[in-house]
Amino acid sequence: MRELLKKNDIYIIYFTAAAIILLGFLRLTGFYYSNYVFNFALLPYIITRGLYYLTVWRKSNEKLNADDKNRLYVCIAVFITVLFSALDFFSADFFVMFLIMVDFLLLQNKEKNNETS
């Protein structure tokens, strides 16, 4: 099951990156609603990561390792940033893209550690 989650995580990160690029071009056009549409690109990432952590927490025998905890912190930071951006408190699009990149690097590091072990 963990191997399937790794592939799904990589695919959802690729999908999120592609959606950010496509909706970034829409944002360059200057439409008023383009900021909100840009935030919708991150919803599949937030939903899939949130559902993963809900299923882990429902099972009391499964604990989070250090990599999963770090990815949880990244997911929380992405959620808070998207929430503040949607409420027009601030717009930190580069920060969100940086967090997605950090999550991808954490996932790749986790795979490399599992291969060498």
Backbone bond lengths (Angstrom), bond angles and torsions (degrees), N, CA, C in turn:
res aa  C-N    CA-C-N  psi(-1)  N-CA   C-N-CA  omega(-1)  CA-C   N-CA-C  phi
1 M - - - 1.448 - - 1.524 110.72 -
2 R 1.318 118.33 -37.13 1.463 121.34 179.99 1.524 111.11 -63.58
3 E 1.355 117.42 -37.15 1.464 119.20 179.83 1.521 110.77 -66.52
4 L 1.337 117.26 -36.63 1.449 120.59 177.15 1.526 110.38 -66.19
5 L 1.323 117.30 -38.94 1.456 120.47 177.91 1.522 111.32 -64.45
6 K 1.321 117.73 -37.37 1.456 120.05 179.17 1.520 110.75 -63.01
7 K 1.330 117.41 -44.39 1.459 120.35 179.05 1.523 110.79 -65.18
8 N 1.327 117.13 -42.15 1.457 119.94 178.54 1.523 111.19 -64.75
9 D 1.328 116.97 -38.24 1.459 120.22 178.04 1.520 111.35 -63.61
10 I 1.306 116.96 -41.76 1.457 120.29 178.89 1.527 109.99 -65.82
11 Y 1.321 117.45 -42.50 1.463 120.28 179.30 1.524 111.72 -64.86
12 I 1.317 117.64 -39.75 1.467 119.54 -179.40 1.527 110.38 -69.87
13 I 1.315 117.93 -32.54 1.465 119.90 176.19 1.522 109.76 -69.77
14 Y 1.327 118.18 -41.43 1.467 120.96 175.88 1.530 110.97 -61.63
15 F 1.326 116.58 -43.54 1.463 120.57 178.58 1.518 110.72 -62.16
16 T 1.334 117.02 -42.82 1.459 121.07 179.25 1.520 110.88 -63.66
17 A 1.331 117.18 -41.64 1.461 120.20 178.58 1.524 111.07 -63.96
18 A 1.311 117.45 -41.75 1.469 120.44 178.84 1.528 110.81 -65.98
19 A 1.319 117.29 -40.58 1.467 120.50 178.53 1.519 110.98 -66.42
20 I 1.330 117.88 -37.74 1.458 120.84 177.38 1.523 110.40 -63.26
21 I 1.320 116.91 -41.54 1.468 120.31 179.42 1.526 110.72 -65.06
22 L 1.331 117.01 -48.14 1.465 120.09 -178.51 1.525 112.14 -64.96
23 L 1.314 116.48 -44.36 1.462 118.95 -179.45 1.520 111.85 -76.58
24 G 1.332 117.11 -19.50 1.462 120.20 172.08 1.513 111.28 -66.06
25 F 1.340 116.81 -38.13 1.463 120.28 175.36 1.532 110.56 -64.17
26 L 1.327 117.17 -38.30 1.457 120.38 176.31 1.521 110.24 -63.65
27 R 1.304 116.11 -37.41 1.466 120.28 -179.47 1.522 111.60 -67.28
28 L 1.313 116.86 -30.75 1.465 120.41 177.76 1.518 112.26 -65.49
29 T 1.325 117.06 -22.41 1.459 119.97 179.73 1.521 112.03 -71.65
30 G 1.317 117.53 -20.21 1.461 121.03 175.00 1.514 115.09 89.18
31 F 1.315 118.58 15.23 1.461 119.41 175.72 1.524 110.05 -62.98
32 Y 1.314 116.28 149.49 1.458 120.89 -177.95 1.526 111.79 -65.78
33 Y 1.317 116.64 -39.98 1.458 120.55 -176.10 1.523 113.57 -86.76
34 S 1.298 118.05 2.35 1.464 120.06 -176.63 1.526 112.22 -65.80
35 N 1.329 118.46 -28.25 1.470 120.74 176.81 1.522 110.63 -64.86
36 Y 1.322 117.52 -41.66 1.463 120.76 -179.98 1.526 111.35 -70.52
37 V 1.317 116.00 -38.96 1.464 120.10 178.47 1.521 109.81 -65.72
38 F 1.330 117.00 -36.81 1.461 121.08 177.28 1.527 110.70 -60.72
39 N 1.318 117.58 -37.96 1.466 120.76 178.81 1.522 112.35 -68.97
40 F 1.338 117.55 -27.01 1.462 120.31 177.33 1.523 112.16 -66.20
41 A 1.308 117.40 -21.33 1.463 120.62 178.27 1.521 111.05 -65.25
42 L 1.321 116.80 -24.39 1.460 120.68 -177.67 1.528 113.10 -92.31
43 L 1.309 118.19 -9.28 1.462 120.36 -178.89 1.529 114.28 -61.90
44 P 1.340 120.83 -42.50 1.476 118.26 177.92 1.522 112.33 -60.64
45 Y 1.316 117.26 -37.50 1.465 120.74 178.27 1.528 110.40 -64.26
46 I 1.316 116.48 -48.03 1.466 120.49 -177.81 1.520 110.70 -65.02
47 I 1.313 117.35 -40.82 1.470 120.68 -178.42 1.529 111.02 -66.70
48 T 1.334 117.74 -46.28 1.468 118.71 -178.47 1.516 112.14 -66.68
49 R 1.324 117.40 -40.36 1.471 119.16 177.92 1.526 110.53 -67.21
50 G 1.321 117.04 -39.86 1.462 120.31 178.61 1.518 112.29 -64.06
51 L 1.330 117.01 -41.53 1.469 119.81 177.82 1.522 111.42 -65.50
52 Y 1.326 117.21 -35.89 1.464 120.22 177.69 1.525 110.41 -62.16
53 Y 1.326 116.80 -47.02 1.466 119.06 -178.44 1.523 111.97 -69.98
54 L 1.319 118.03 -31.11 1.465 119.26 174.71 1.521 111.50 -64.69
55 T 1.336 117.52 -41.44 1.459 119.38 178.90 1.528 111.07 -68.62
56 V 1.315 118.09 -34.33 1.471 120.14 177.76 1.522 110.34 -67.59
57 W 1.327 117.04 -41.76 1.457 119.62 -178.14 1.525 112.33 -72.84
58 R 1.312 117.75 -24.96 1.472 119.54 176.31 1.513 111.62 -70.88
59 K 1.324 116.26 -31.16 1.460 120.24 176.85 1.523 107.64 -89.44
60 S 1.286 116.80 112.22 1.468 120.36 -174.78 1.526 112.28 -73.89
61 N 1.336 118.52 -21.20 1.462 119.73 -176.69 1.528 112.48 -84.30
62 E 1.337 118.75 -12.08 1.458 121.51 -178.04 1.526 109.84 -99.94
63 K 1.317 116.26 121.14 1.462 121.85 -178.28 1.520 109.84 -105.07
64 L 1.320 115.41 155.71 1.462 120.74 177.40 1.521 109.50 -85.07
65 N 1.329 115.90 134.48 1.456 118.75 173.53 1.520 108.61 -86.58
66 A 1.325 117.47 -178.71 1.464 122.03 -174.84 1.529 111.89 -63.50
67 D 1.324 117.40 -39.24 1.464 120.13 179.69 1.522 111.70 -65.54
68 D 1.327 116.48 -41.53 1.455 119.56 178.81 1.525 111.65 -67.42
69 K 1.318 117.07 -34.82 1.464 119.57 176.20 1.519 110.78 -65.31
70 N 1.322 116.81 -42.10 1.468 119.88 178.17 1.520 110.75 -63.50
71 R 1.330 116.31 -40.33 1.464 119.59 178.15 1.530 111.18 -67.90
72 L 1.340 117.30 -31.02 1.456 120.47 175.06 1.523 110.31 -65.40
73 Y 1.316 117.59 -42.63 1.463 121.15 178.32 1.529 110.98 -62.45
74 V 1.329 116.51 -39.51 1.467 120.28 177.84 1.527 110.12 -65.38
75 C 1.319 117.07 -41.73 1.464 120.94 179.80 1.537 110.72 -64.23
76 I 1.311 117.67 -40.27 1.464 121.28 177.56 1.527 110.25 -64.46
77 A 1.333 116.87 -41.99 1.468 120.23 178.79 1.525 111.16 -64.41
78 V 1.334 117.72 -39.88 1.467 120.74 177.40 1.522 109.91 -64.13
79 F 1.322 117.09 -43.62 1.463 120.93 -179.63 1.523 111.23 -61.53
80 I 1.324 117.29 -46.09 1.466 120.67 -179.68 1.522 111.00 -64.78
81 T 1.320 116.94 -40.95 1.463 120.33 179.64 1.524 111.27 -65.36
82 V 1.326 117.34 -42.64 1.468 120.31 178.24 1.521 110.42 -66.23
83 L 1.313 117.28 -39.37 1.464 120.70 178.99 1.523 110.61 -62.74
84 F 1.321 117.70 -46.99 1.463 120.46 178.49 1.519 111.92 -64.99
85 S 1.313 116.86 -36.24 1.462 120.10 178.46 1.527 110.90 -68.87
86 A 1.322 117.19 -38.28 1.463 120.41 178.75 1.524 111.52 -68.78
87 L 1.338 116.88 -30.80 1.466 120.97 178.59 1.526 112.62 -87.48
88 D 1.319 117.40 4.87 1.469 124.75 178.89 1.527 113.35 62.46
89 F 1.336 117.37 31.49 1.464 119.03 171.83 1.526 110.26 -76.28
90 F 1.312 115.94 -45.62 1.461 121.58 174.76 1.512 109.05 -160.19
91 S 1.312 115.25 162.37 1.456 120.47 178.70 1.526 108.02 -119.66
92 A 1.312 116.06 112.95 1.466 121.20 -177.02 1.524 108.69 -126.22
93 D 1.302 115.69 64.50 1.461 119.85 -175.32 1.520 112.04 -68.26
94 F 1.317 116.97 -38.97 1.455 119.14 179.13 1.525 110.33 -64.54
95 F 1.324 117.46 -37.60 1.457 121.60 178.88 1.521 111.03 -62.91
96 V 1.327 117.22 -39.91 1.473 120.82 178.33 1.518 110.27 -65.25
97 M 1.338 116.57 -43.26 1.465 119.29 178.35 1.527 111.01 -64.44
98 F 1.317 116.76 -35.96 1.462 121.35 176.40 1.529 110.47 -63.99
99 L 1.329 117.32 -42.14 1.468 120.76 179.06 1.524 111.72 -65.24
100 I 1.323 118.01 -39.49 1.459 121.04 176.95 1.523 109.64 -63.08
101 M 1.330 116.39 -40.09 1.464 120.59 177.89 1.539 110.68 -64.10
102 V 1.329 117.06 -41.79 1.468 120.49 178.16 1.520 110.26 -63.32
103 D 1.325 117.77 -40.05 1.461 120.72 178.07 1.522 110.91 -63.26
104 F 1.319 116.82 -41.82 1.461 120.33 177.83 1.530 110.51 -62.61
105 L 1.329 116.88 -42.25 1.468 119.69 178.67 1.525 112.14 -66.31
106 L 1.327 117.42 -36.44 1.468 120.38 175.49 1.527 110.61 -63.81
107 L 1.324 116.87 -39.73 1.459 120.86 178.91 1.524 110.85 -66.31
108 Q 1.327 117.87 -43.08 1.456 121.37 178.53 1.528 111.22 -65.49
109 N 1.330 117.01 -39.01 1.459 121.00 177.84 1.526 110.88 -64.74
110 K 1.311 116.29 -38.18 1.470 120.88 178.34 1.520 110.56 -63.99
111 E 1.331 116.92 -41.39 1.463 120.34 178.71 1.525 111.42 -65.44
112 K 1.320 117.24 -41.59 1.467 120.10 -179.65 1.530 111.31 -67.20
113 N 1.331 116.86 -36.57 1.465 119.71 177.14 1.518 111.26 -66.95
114 N 1.321 117.51 -35.04 1.462 120.91 178.91 1.521 111.29 -72.58
115 E 1.338 117.75 -31.01 1.468 120.43 178.66 1.519 111.84 -70.62
116 T 1.330 117.15 -38.54 1.462 119.88 -177.32 1.513 111.89 -78.60
117 S 1.317 117.81 -22.84 1.473 120.22 -179.02 1.498 112.35 -76.32
